[in-house]
């Protein structure tokens, strides 16, 4: 089995700069996974409902409220 480089090693090998990390990480995942871009439905083992999950509700913290009032 061939050992895959870490993301840091990948960046060093390809001379990737910090501003390029987002796109580089996507390219790194593609390289190490071999994903071909095709997608398919994945069923969870033991799933009992196909209803969509409700959206996450985020309550502001005291810090958030102070920032908005400034």
HELIX and SHEET records of a PDB file:
HELIX    1   1 UNK A    7  UNK A   14  1                                   8    
HELIX    2   2 UNK A   18  UNK A   20  5                                   3    
HELIX    3   3 UNK A   21  UNK A   33  1                                  13    
HELIX    4   4 UNK A   62  UNK A   69  1                                   8    
END                                                                             
